[in-house]
Amino acid sequence: MKVTFTSCFLAILFLSTNASADLWCSKSYRFESYSFGVAAGLGNLGLSASPLDEVCFKLGKEYAHELLGRYAQERTCLRAFDEGTDDGLGGEIGSADAGALECYTAGNNFGFSKLSVLARKLREETVGHECVAEYKRGKSDGMNYRVSTPSSDSKEKHCYETGYSDGSFFGNSL
């Protein structure tokens, strides 16, 4: 049996939204696009991920609708999402009420993705000087094929790793 790109893509389309995202949208800018799609699907508009992967963004929006459909109290989910977002922006993985854990986790992923985008855009006023400095250091290390040496602080570590990934994969194109 010959496997082609088209047959693989069609197979992904027939999987559930979350399974498709796990296969296609779990790394780098695709993960950011997926997380921003979830946020948009929950009504949280604003800063967009760049570069944007349209497929992952749409899968994220679909997942947001599935997620809301599971909760009788939509506000509970949205509150947990916001709490997770705040924790992710701070570089932290916190804890949430077990009843809204999926919503918290989606928000936490969005917060970390937003942190990456803001570090990439060098938005010191939002993420802080240390985060931007670590992003730049990580990007330089990635571009110059140096061994990764992230900070032990979780927020700064995330900013460094975003820069390292960007430098390794995209060089100066971002």
Stockholm file with secondary structure:
# STOCKHOLM 1.0

chainA/1-174         MKVTFTSCFLAILFLSTNASADLWCSKSYRFESYSFGVAAGLGNLGLSASPLDEVCFKLGKEYAHELLGRYAQERTCLRAFDEGTDDGLGGEIGSADAGALECYTAGNNFGFSKLSVLARKLREETVGHECVAEYKRGKSDGMNYRVSTPSSDSKEKHCYETGYSDGSFFGNSL
#=GR chainA/1-174 SS CCCCHHHHHHHHHHSCHHHHHHHHSSSHHHHHHHHHHHHHHTTCCSSCCSSCCHHHHHHHHHHHHHHHHTCSSHHHHHHHHHHHHHHHHTTCCCCCCGGGHHHHHHHHHHHHHHHHHHHHTTCHHHHCHHHHHHHHHHHHHHHTTCCCCCCSSHHHHHHHHHHHHHHHHHGGGC
#=GC SS_cons         CCCCHHHHHHHHHHSCHHHHHHHHSSSHHHHHHHHHHHHHHTTCCSSCCSSCCHHHHHHHHHHHHHHHHTCSSHHHHHHHHHHHHHHHHTTCCCCCCGGGHHHHHHHHHHHHHHHHHHHHTTCHHHHCHHHHHHHHHHHHHHHTTCCCCCCSSHHHHHHHHHHHHHHHHHGGGC
//
